[in-house]
Structures are given as C-alpha cells and as structure tokens.
C-alpha cells in the first residue's frame, strides 16, 4: 500500500494518441495522477470536466494532469473529443499502473461484486515522491481540492 512520502511507482504507458508516457520523463514537474473507473460515465465525466475547467490554472502553475483508466486509446480519444479535455489520458489496458498504485480491487454495485478501478488521486512532486493521496474524491470539486493541496488555491 502506497503512502505519502513514498517514491511514486514509475510507469510506461500509451496516451490517447499512442504516444509513450513515462513518469521518469516527467521528473522536475508536479503531477496529478488521477485514476477513474471508466470513460464517459457520470462521475468520471464530472471529475474530468472539473480538471478541464481549471486547466488554465494548472498550466500557469506548471502542474501536469494525467488521467488513468483501463479503457483503450480509442475510448480515451472519444472521451477527450466529446468533452474537450485538454490533458492526456493513459490507457492502462494491461492493468499494470492500477495494480502498481493499488487502485485495482473489488467493487460492489447493486449488490453485485466485480473487479475494477477505484477512484483515487496521487499528487507527485518534482522529485517523484507522492506528496498527497486522495482516497475520497468529490468529483465535482476535485480540481479545486487538488490545487489547494498543492498550496495553489
């Protein structure tokens, strides 16, 4: 189980355009790595749009936002296009990142149990360390919560 102060697990994944994104290549930047269950679902859309609406602030503060789900590149492209999302979404189709960050687990809906991605956000500092973990996410206001945690709001 990861905790604040730990080194963030490195990853190597494709974004929505098939470009490789590696955490080690982002060293020196502050990163918001947010995990969400599925593209174009109500809660995930609210969360993505909260980051979209605050994008100017994030960019001006030099903070990079990356969304991660187990959806594929094509699904991410549609989600980005439909909601004009200005940040990259990583396609973790082999579930390596969700497992490395401990967000893949048992979930329950309408009494039925299944495996899926739990909504969670990691703030990674310029040195690649986990500065903050959000276990509970208020999807509509999450972008503001994250900025406040970075001391930027």
ROSE-4610 file (N, C-alpha, C; in Angstrom, 1 decimal, always signed):
// ROSE-4610
residu = [X/X/X/X/X/X/X/X/X/X/X/X/X/X/X/X/X/X/X/X/X/X/X/X/X/X/X/X/X/X/X/X/X/X/X/X/X/X/X/X/X/X/X/X/X/X/X/X/X/X/X/X/X/X/X/X/X/X/X/X/X/X/X/X/X/X/X/X/X/X/X/X/X/X/X/X/X/X/X/X/X/X/X/X/X/X/X/X/X/X/X/X/X/X/X/X/X/X/X/X/X/X/X/X/X/X/X/X/X/X/X/X/X/X/X/X/X/X/X/X/X/X/X/X/X/X/X/X/X/X/X/X/X/X/X/X/X/X/X/X/X/X/X/X/X/X/X/X/X/X/X/X/X/X/X/X/X/X/X/X/X/X/X/X/X/X/X/X/X/X/X/X/X/X/X/X/X/X/X/X/X/X/X/X/X/X/X/X/X/X/X/X/X/X/X/X/X/X/X/X/X/X/X/X/X/X/X/X/X/X/X/X/X/X/X/X/X/X/X/X/X/X/X/X/X/X/X/X/X/X/X/X/X/X/X/X/X/X/X/X/X/X/X/X/X/X/X/X/X/X/X/X/X/X/X/X/X/X/X/X/X/X/X/X/X/X/X/X/X/X/X/X/X/X/X/X/X/X/X/X/X/X/X/X/X/X/X/X/X/X/X/X/X/X/X/X/X/X/X/X/X/X/X/X/X/X/X/X/X/X/X/X/X/X/X/X/X/X/X/X/X/X/X/X/X/X/X/X/X/X/X/X/X/X/X/X/X/X/X/X/X/X/X/X/X/X/X/X/X/X/X/X/X/X/X/X/X/X/X/X/X/X/X/X/X/X/X/X/X/X/X/X/X/X/X/X/X/X/X/X/X/X/X/X/X/X/X/X/X/X/X/X/X/X/X/X/X/X/X/X/X/X/X/X/X/X/X/X/X/X/X/X/X/X/X/X/X/X/X/X/X/X/X/X/X/X/X/X/X/X/X/X/X/X/X/X/X/X/X/X/X/X/X/X/X/X/X/X/X/X/X/X/X/X/X/X/X/X/X]
num = [1/1/1/2/2/2/3/3/3/4/4/4/5/5/5/6/6/6/7/7/7/8/8/8/9/9/9/10/10/10/11/11/11/12/12/12/13/13/13/14/14/14/15/15/15/16/16/16/17/17/17/18/18/18/19/19/19/20/20/20/21/21/21/22/22/22/23/23/23/24/24/24/25/25/25/26/26/26/27/27/27/28/28/28/29/29/29/30/30/30/31/31/31/32/32/32/33/33/33/34/34/34/35/35/35/36/36/36/37/37/37/38/38/38/39/39/39/40/40/40/41/41/41/42/42/42/43/43/43/44/44/44/45/45/45/46/46/46/47/47/47/48/48/48/49/49/49/50/50/50/51/51/51/52/52/52/53/53/53/54/54/54/55/55/55/56/56/56/57/57/57/58/58/58/59/59/59/60/60/60/61/61/61/62/62/62/63/63/63/64/64/64/65/65/65/66/66/66/67/67/67/68/68/68/69/69/69/70/70/70/71/71/71/72/72/72/73/73/73/74/74/74/75/75/75/76/76/76/77/77/77/78/78/78/79/79/79/80/80/80/81/81/81/82/82/82/83/83/83/84/84/84/85/85/85/86/86/86/87/87/87/88/88/88/89/89/89/90/90/90/91/91/91/92/92/92/93/93/93/94/94/94/95/95/95/96/96/96/97/97/97/98/98/98/99/99/99/100/100/100/101/101/101/102/102/102/103/103/103/104/104/104/105/105/105/106/106/106/107/107/107/108/108/108/109/109/109/110/110/110/111/111/111/112/112/112/113/113/113/114/114/114/115/115/115/116/116/116/117/117/117/118/118/118/119/119/119/120/120/120/121/121/121/122/122/122/123/123/123/124/124/124/125/125/125/126/126/126/127/127/127/128/128/128/129/129/129/130/130/130/131/131/131/132/132/132/133/133/133/134/134/134/135/135/135/136/136/136/137/137/137/138/138/138/139/139/139/140/140/140/141/141/141/142/142/142/143/143/143/144/144/144/145/145/145/146/146/146/147/147/147/148/148/148/149/149/149/150/150/150/151/151/151/152/152/152/153/153/153]
x = [+0.8/+0.0/+0.9/+0.7/+1.5/+1.0/+2.0/+1.6/+2.4/+1.9/+2.6/+4.0/+4.9/+6.4/+7.1/+6.3/+6.9/+7.3/+8.2/+8.6/+7.4/+6.9/+5.8/+6.3/+5.6/+6.0/+6.1/+7.2/+7.3/+6.3/+6.0/+5.1/+5.5/+5.1/+5.3/+4.0/+3.3/+2.0/+1.8/+0.8/+0.4/-0.7/-0.7/-1.8/-2.8/-3.8/-4.9/-4.4/-3.2/-2.7/-1.7/-1.4/-0.4/+1.0/+1.1/+2.4/+2.8/+4.1/+4.5/+4.7/+4.2/+4.3/+5.0/+6.1/+6.9/+7.0/+6.7/+6.8/+8.2/+9.2/+10.6/+11.0/+10.3/+10.5/+9.9/+9.0/+8.3/+8.9/+10.1/+10.8/+11.0/+10.9/+11.0/+9.7/+8.6/+7.3/+6.4/+5.4/+4.4/+3.3/+2.9/+2.0/+0.7/-0.4/-1.7/-1.9/-1.9/-2.2/-3.5/-4.6/-5.9/-6.4/-6.9/-7.4/-8.9/-9.5/-11.0/-11.5/-12.7/-13.2/-13.4/-14.1/-14.5/-14.8/-14.3/-14.6/-16.1/-16.5/-17.8/-18.9/-18.7/-19.7/-19.9/-21.1/-21.4/-20.3/-19.9/-18.9/-17.6/-17.2/-15.9/-15.9/-17.0/-17.1/-17.1/-17.8/-17.7/-16.3/-15.6/-14.2/-13.3/-13.4/-12.6/-12.9/-14.2/-14.6/-14.1/-14.0/-13.5/-12.1/-11.3/-9.9/-9.8/-10.7/-10.7/-11.0/-12.0/-12.4/-11.3/-10.4/-9.3/-8.0/-8.0/-6.8/-5.9/-6.4/-5.6/-4.8/-5.4/-4.7/-3.6/-3.9/-2.9/-1.7/-2.0/-0.9/-0.1/-0.7/+0.0/+0.9/+0.5/+1.3/+2.3/+2.3/+3.3/+2.9/+1.6/+1.2/+0.6/+1.1/+0.6/-0.4/-1.6/-2.7/-2.7/-2.7/-2.8/-3.9/-4.9/-5.9/-5.6/-5.9/-5.6/-6.9/-7.2/-8.2/-7.8/-8.5/-8.1/-8.8/-9.4/-10.0/-8.9/-9.2/-8.2/-8.0/-7.1/-6.8/-8.0/-8.7/-9.8/-10.9/-11.2/-12.2/-11.8/-10.5/-9.9/-10.1/-9.8/-10.0/-11.4/-12.4/-13.8/-14.1/-13.7/-14.0/-13.4/-12.1/-11.5/-12.2/-12.5/-13.2/-14.6/-15.4/-16.7/-16.7/-15.7/-15.8/-14.6/-13.9/-12.8/-11.8/-11.4/-10.4/-9.0/-8.3/-7.1/-5.8/-6.0/-4.9/-4.9/-3.8/-3.7/-4.4/-4.9/-5.5/-4.6/-4.2/-3.3/-4.2/-3.9/-4.6/-3.9/-4.4/-3.7/-4.4/-4.5/-5.2/-4.7/-3.4/-2.8/-2.9/-3.5/-3.7/-2.5/-1.3/-0.1/-0.1/-0.5/-0.4/-1.4/-2.7/-3.7/-3.2/-2.6/-2.0/-0.9/+0.1/+1.2/+0.8/-0.2/-0.7/-1.8/-2.1/-3.1/-4.5/-4.9/-6.3/-7.2/-6.7/-7.5/-8.0/-9.3/-9.8/-11.2/-11.7/-13.1/-14.0/-15.1/-16.1/-17.4/-18.4/-19.8/-20.8/-21.7/-22.8/-24.1/-25.1/-26.4/-26.2/-25.3/-25.1/-24.3/-23.8/-23.0/-21.5/-20.7/-19.3/-18.5/-17.5/-16.7/-15.4/-14.4/-13.1/-13.1/-12.5/-12.5/-11.5/-11.4/-10.5/-11.3/-10.6/-11.2/-10.7/-11.6/-11.3/-10.3/-9.2/-8.1/-7.2/-6.6/-5.7/-4.4/-3.3/-2.0/-1.3/-0.8/-0.1/+1.4/+2.1/+3.5/+4.4/+5.4/+6.2/+7.3/+8.1/+9.1/+10.2/+10.3/+11.3/+10.8/+9.5/+8.9/+8.4/+8.2/+7.6/+6.1/+5.4/+4.0/+3.8/+3.3/+3.1/+1.7/+0.7/-0.6/-1.4/-2.2/-3.1/-4.6/-5.4/-6.9/-7.6/-8.0/-8.7/-10.2/-10.7/-12.1/-12.1/-12.8/-12.8/-14.2/-14.3/-15.6/-15.5/-16.1/-15.8/-16.1/-17.1/-17.4/-16.4/-15.8/-14.9/-13.4/-13.1/-11.8/-10.6/-10.8/-9.7/-9.3/-10.3/-10.1/-9.4/-9.8/-9.2/-7.7/-7.4/-6.0/-5.2/-5.7/-4.9/-4.6/-5.6/-5.4/-4.4/-4.3/-3.3/-1.9/-1.8/-0.5/-0.2/-1.1/-0.9/-1.1/-1.9/-2.1/-3.4/-4.3/-5.6/-5.8]
y = [-1.2/+0.0/+1.2/+2.1/+3.3/+4.3/+5.1/+6.2/+7.5/+8.6/+9.9/+9.8/+10.3/+10.3/+9.2/+8.2/+7.1/+7.6/+6.9/+7.1/+6.6/+7.5/+7.1/+6.0/+4.9/+3.8/+4.4/+4.1/+4.5/+3.8/+4.4/+3.7/+4.1/+3.2/+3.4/+3.0/+4.0/+3.7/+4.6/+4.2/+5.0/+5.9/+7.1/+8.1/+7.8/+8.7/+8.5/+8.6/+9.1/+9.2/+8.2/+7.3/+6.2/+6.6/+7.8/+8.3/+7.7/+7.3/+6.7/+7.8/+7.6/+8.5/+7.7/+8.2/+7.6/+8.6/+8.1/+9.0/+9.6/+8.8/+9.2/+10.4/+10.5/+11.6/+12.9/+12.8/+14.0/+14.5/+14.0/+14.4/+15.9/+16.6/+18.0/+18.8/+18.0/+18.6/+18.1/+18.9/+18.4/+17.7/+16.5/+15.7/+15.4/+15.5/+15.0/+13.7/+12.6/+11.3/+10.8/+11.0/+10.6/+9.4/+8.4/+7.2/+7.2/+6.8/+6.8/+5.5/+5.1/+3.8/+3.6/+4.6/+4.4/+5.7/+5.8/+6.9/+7.1/+8.4/+8.8/+8.2/+8.1/+7.7/+9.0/+9.1/+10.3/+10.9/+10.1/+10.6/+10.9/+10.0/+10.2/+11.4/+11.7/+12.9/+14.2/+14.1/+15.3/+15.6/+14.5/+14.7/+15.2/+14.7/+15.1/+16.6/+16.9/+18.3/+19.3/+18.8/+19.8/+20.1/+19.1/+19.3/+20.2/+19.9/+20.7/+22.2/+22.4/+23.8/+24.6/+23.9/+24.5/+24.4/+24.0/+23.7/+24.9/+26.1/+27.3/+27.5/+27.3/+27.5/+26.4/+25.2/+24.1/+24.4/+24.8/+25.1/+26.3/+27.3/+28.5/+28.2/+27.2/+26.8/+25.6/+25.2/+24.2/+22.8/+22.5/+21.2/+20.4/+19.2/+18.4/+17.4/+17.3/+16.4/+15.2/+14.0/+12.8/+11.9/+11.6/+10.7/+9.2/+8.3/+6.9/+6.0/+5.2/+4.2/+3.0/+1.9/+0.7/+0.7/+1.8/+1.9/+2.1/+1.7/+1.8/+3.2/+3.3/+4.6/+5.2/+4.3/+4.8/+5.3/+4.7/+5.1/+6.5/+6.6/+7.9/+9.0/+8.7/+9.7/+10.2/+9.4/+9.8/+10.6/+10.2/+10.9/+12.3/+12.4/+13.7/+14.6/+14.1/+14.8/+15.3/+14.4/+14.8/+15.9/+15.9/+16.9/+17.9/+18.0/+18.9/+18.9/+17.7/+17.6/+17.9/+18.9/+19.4/+18.7/+17.5/+16.8/+15.4/+14.7/+13.3/+12.3/+11.2/+10.1/+8.9/+8.1/+7.0/+5.7/+4.9/+3.6/+2.5/+2.1/+1.1/-0.2/-0.7/-1.9/-3.1/-3.2/-4.4/-4.3/-3.2/-3.0/-3.0/-2.6/-2.6/-1.3/-0.2/+1.0/+0.9/+0.5/+0.4/-0.6/-1.6/-2.6/-2.0/-1.3/-0.8/+0.3/+1.0/+2.1/+1.6/+0.3/-0.2/+0.2/+0.6/+1.1/+0.1/-1.1/-2.1/-3.0/-3.2/-4.0/-4.4/-5.0/-5.4/-4.2/-4.2/-3.1/-3.8/-3.0/-3.5/-2.5/-3.0/-2.2/-3.0/-2.5/-3.1/-4.6/-4.7/-6.0/-6.9/-6.6/-7.5/-7.0/-8.0/-7.7/-7.9/-7.1/-7.2/-6.5/-6.7/-6.1/-4.8/-3.8/-2.5/-1.5/-0.4/+0.7/+1.6/+1.7/+2.6/+4.0/+5.0/+6.4/+6.9/+7.3/+7.8/+8.7/+9.7/+10.6/+10.7/+10.7/+10.9/+12.2/+13.0/+14.2/+13.8/+14.0/+13.6/+14.9/+15.0/+16.2/+16.2/+17.2/+17.3/+16.3/+15.7/+14.6/+13.2/+13.1/+11.8/+11.1/+11.9/+11.4/+11.7/+10.8/+11.0/+12.1/+13.2/+14.3/+14.2/+13.7/+13.6/+12.5/+11.8/+10.8/+11.2/+11.2/+11.4/+10.1/+9.5/+8.3/+8.5/+9.6/+10.0/+11.2/+11.1/+12.2/+12.7/+14.0/+14.8/+15.2/+14.4/+14.5/+15.9/+16.6/+17.9/+19.0/+18.8/+19.8/+19.4/+18.3/+17.7/+18.5/+19.2/+20.0/+21.1/+21.7/+22.7/+22.1/+20.9/+20.3/+20.0/+19.6/+19.2/+20.5/+21.6/+22.8/+23.3/+23.2/+23.6/+22.7/+21.4/+20.5/+20.9/+21.4/+21.9/+23.2/+23.8/+25.2/+26.3/+26.0/+26.9/+27.5/+27.4/+28.0/+29.0]
z = [+0.0/+0.0/+0.0/-1.0/-1.1/-0.1/+0.4/+1.3/+1.0/+1.5/+1.2/+1.7/+0.8/+1.1/+0.3/-0.1/-0.9/-2.3/-2.9/-4.3/-5.2/-6.1/-7.0/-7.9/-8.0/-9.0/-10.4/-11.1/-12.4/-13.3/-14.4/-15.4/-16.8/-17.7/-19.1/-19.8/-20.3/-20.9/-22.1/-22.8/-24.0/-23.7/-24.3/-24.1/-25.2/-25.3/-26.2/-27.7/-27.9/-29.3/-29.6/-28.6/-28.8/-28.5/-27.9/-27.5/-26.2/-26.0/-24.7/-23.7/-22.5/-21.4/-20.3/-19.8/-18.7/-17.5/-16.3/-15.2/-15.1/-15.3/-15.1/-16.1/-17.2/-18.1/-17.7/-16.7/-16.2/-14.9/-14.5/-13.3/-13.4/-12.3/-12.3/-12.4/-12.7/-12.8/-11.7/-11.3/-10.4/-11.2/-10.7/-11.5/-10.7/-11.3/-10.8/-11.5/-10.9/-11.5/-10.9/-11.7/-11.2/-11.9/-11.0/-11.5/-11.5/-12.5/-12.6/-13.3/-12.9/-13.4/-14.9/-15.6/-17.0/-17.7/-18.9/-19.8/-20.0/-20.0/-20.4/-19.5/-18.2/-17.2/-16.3/-15.7/-15.0/-14.0/-13.1/-12.1/-12.7/-13.6/-14.3/-15.2/-15.8/-16.6/-15.8/-14.6/-13.7/-13.3/-12.9/-12.4/-13.5/-14.7/-15.9/-16.2/-16.2/-16.5/-15.4/-14.2/-13.1/-13.4/-13.9/-14.2/-15.5/-16.5/-17.7/-17.4/-16.5/-16.3/-15.5/-14.8/-14.1/-14.8/-16.1/-16.8/-16.9/-17.1/-17.2/-16.0/-14.8/-13.5/-13.4/-13.7/-13.6/-14.5/-15.7/-16.7/-16.2/-15.7/-15.2/-14.0/-13.2/-12.1/-12.4/-13.7/-14.1/-13.6/-13.4/-12.9/-14.0/-14.2/-15.3/-14.8/-15.5/-15.1/-16.1/-15.5/-16.3/-15.7/-16.5/-16.1/-16.5/-15.7/-15.9/-15.8/-16.8/-16.6/-17.5/-17.3/-18.1/-19.5/-19.8/-21.2/-22.2/-23.5/-24.5/-25.1/-26.0/-26.6/-27.4/-28.1/-28.9/-28.0/-26.9/-25.9/-25.3/-25.0/-24.5/-25.5/-26.8/-27.8/-27.9/-27.8/-27.9/-26.7/-25.5/-24.2/-24.3/-24.8/-24.9/-25.9/-27.0/-28.0/-27.6/-27.0/-26.5/-25.5/-24.6/-23.5/-23.6/-24.8/-25.0/-23.8/-23.4/-22.3/-22.8/-22.1/-22.6/-22.1/-21.4/-20.8/-21.3/-21.1/-21.6/-20.7/-21.3/-20.6/-21.0/-19.9/-20.2/-20.2/-21.2/-21.5/-20.8/-19.6/-18.8/-19.0/-20.3/-20.7/-20.1/-19.7/-19.1/-17.6/-17.0/-15.6/-14.8/-15.4/-14.6/-13.7/-14.2/-13.4/-12.2/-12.5/-11.5/-10.4/-10.8/-9.8/-9.0/-9.7/-9.0/-8.0/-8.3/-7.4/-6.4/-6.5/-5.6/-5.7/-6.9/-7.1/-7.7/-8.2/-8.8/-7.6/-7.5/-6.4/-6.6/-5.6/-5.6/-5.4/-6.1/-6.0/-5.9/-5.6/-5.5/-6.1/-6.9/-7.4/-7.4/-6.8/-6.7/-6.2/-5.2/-4.5/-5.3/-6.5/-7.3/-7.1/-6.9/-6.7/-8.0/-8.3/-9.5/-9.3/-10.1/-10.0/-10.9/-10.4/-11.2/-10.6/-11.2/-10.7/-9.7/-8.6/-7.5/-7.8/-7.6/-7.9/-6.8/-7.2/-6.3/-7.0/-6.3/-7.0/-6.2/-6.9/-6.3/-6.8/-5.9/-6.3/-6.1/-7.2/-7.3/-7.4/-6.5/-6.5/-7.6/-7.6/-8.7/-8.6/-7.4/-7.2/-7.3/-7.8/-8.0/-6.7/-5.7/-4.4/-4.4/-3.7/-3.5/-2.4/-2.8/-1.9/-1.2/-1.8/-1.2/-2.0/-1.2/-1.8/-1.4/-2.4/-2.2/-2.3/-1.1/-1.2/-1.4/-1.0/-1.3/-2.2/-3.3/-4.3/-4.5/-4.3/-4.6/-6.1/-7.0/-8.4/-8.9/-8.4/-9.0/-8.5/-7.4/-6.9/-6.7/-7.4/-7.1/-7.6/-8.7/-9.2/-8.2/-7.6/-6.6/-5.3/-4.9/-3.8/-4.0/-5.3/-5.6/-5.6/-6.2/-6.2/-4.8/-3.9/-2.5/-1.9/-2.2/-1.6/-2.1/-3.3/-3.8/-3.3/-2.5/-2.0/-3.0/-4.0/-5.1/-5.2/-4.2/-4.3/-3.3]
